[in-house]
Amino acid sequence: MASSIRERAVTALVTRLKNQVKGAPSGVVSSGSGELAEYDFHWDAVVRYPLGDKEQQMHYALAVLEIDETKSEQIQTVNSLLNLELNFRVFLRAGDEPAEKLNSILMNIQRQIRSDITLGGLIIDIRETGNVHTVESFEDRQVEGSVFVTLQYKHAENDPREQIPGSVPS
């Protein structure tokens, strides 16, 4: 059975995050050098459920959580805005500065989001709407937080699997 555009889009985002390779080009050109910037790390786990005990043991863990969705109908079309939370938890290593590590994590997530805003032609756009984070204390040796994003896509009025021709920018 074919899956919905929503499911295919979330799966594409999860796959992109899972495939992030430390040292690999990000697909985003660095404004200073004009060269492709590299990723600082790779995720040890990217899951679609809240981070649990298993993920607590990993150095870099990320959960992609679907929060809510709003829909508006037009003629034979449904406009959808799907809100996601990208919740991360990272353990610091000796010598890591918590604020610097936090900013590195946020930067890498933002670069992943912006590297292909249509997720391979599945959606109209993906945008970061904000983020929250905590560094309890230096002794905690971990940083955690969330990046909130909104996916915008359209589907046929009577079939959430059917993409509307011309609805995705080329």
N, C-alpha and C positions, 0 to 999 in steps of 0.2 A: 504494500500500500504506500502510495506517495505521501510524503510528509508535508506539513504546512510551510509556507514561506517563513513564518516565525521560527519553527523548529530548525529549518535549514540555516537561517541566519545565525541563531545562537550557536549551533554546531560549528559553523564556519568561524565564528569568533573564538570559541573554545579551542578549535584546531589551530588557529593562528597563534594563540597564546602558548599552547603546548609546544608548538614548533619553534618558539623563540630560542635561538642558539647564541650562547655567549660568544662575542667576537664577530658574529655574522652581521652583514650590513642590514640596517633597519628598514630600508626602503624609503627613508626620509632623508632628504639632503640637509646637511648641516649648513646653517646660514653663514657661518664664519669661513669654512674652507670650501664650500661648494661640493664636498664629497659626501658619500653615504656614511652616516654615523653608524657606529657599531653598538650592539646591545651589551650591557654590563654584566648580565647574568642570564641563567635559564631557570625556568620554574621546575621544581622537583615534582610538583603536583598541581594540576589544574582540574578542578572538579565542578560538578553542577549541583552541589549540595553544601550546606554549611560546613565549615572546616571542623573536623572532629579530632579525636585522640590520635588517629593514625597520621593525619596531616600535621598535628602539633609536633611530631617528631622530625619533620622535614625542615630543611634549611629555608627554602622558598616555597610557600604554598599559596594558592589562589583559588577562590571559589567564585564562580560566575552564577549569580542568583537572579532569577526573574522576579521583579518586585510587583509591578502592575502594568496595565496596558489600558490606554484610552483609544476609542475608535470613533470616527465620524463617517457618516455615509454620504456619498455623492451618487450621481447617476451611475448605476452598475459597478460602483467602486467603493471599497472600504479603505479609508485612510487609517493607519495604525501607528501609534507611538508606544513603543515597548520600553519600559524603564528597567535597567539592569543595575545591579550592585556588583562590582568587582572587588571582593573582600580579600585582603592579603594579610599574611602573617609571615614575618621574616626574622630568623634568629641572627643575631650579630656575631661576628667573629672577633677575635682579639684584634684590637687596632681599629675596628670600625667605629666611626663617629655616628651616633644615632641619627642626627638631623641630616647629615650628608647621605646616609643610606636611604633614609625615607625619601628624600628628594630624588635620588637615583631611581628608586622604585616607581615613584609617581611619573617621572620623566619617561621611563621605559614603557609603562602602560599607555601613557599618552601617545607615544610614538607608534605603538602597535595599533591603537585606535585610528590614528590619522593616516597610516600607511596605505589604506585602501578603504575609503569611506563608504563604498557600496558593497563591501564584503563579496567581491567577485561578481558584482552585478545583481545581487539578491535584494538589496534595499536601496532606498533613495539616499539615506545619509545616516551617519552615526556621529553623535556629539557627546563630549564630556559636559555634564551639567554641574559638576562640583566634586569635592572630595572631603573626607574627614580622616584624621589620623591621630594616633597617640604614641607617645614615648613616655611610659609611666615614670621610669627612672633609669639612670645609666646601668644600675645593677640588674635590671630586668633582662638586659641583653636581647631584647626583641622589640620590633616595631610592628605596628599593625594599623590597618585602616581600610578605607573603602574609596573607590572611585565610582561615581555614578555616571552612567551613560544612557542616552536615549537613542533607540533605533527607530527610524521612520521608514515605513514601507507601505505599499498598497497591494490589495488583492481583489480578486473578483468578488462581487457582492454575494454570490451564492457558493463560493468555493475558496477557502483560505489557502488552498494549494496553488491556485492559478494566479500567476503574475500578470499585471496589466502591461501590455506592450507600450513601450515608450515612457514608462513611469520611473525608470532608473537612468540617471544621467550617464552619458557615454564618455 
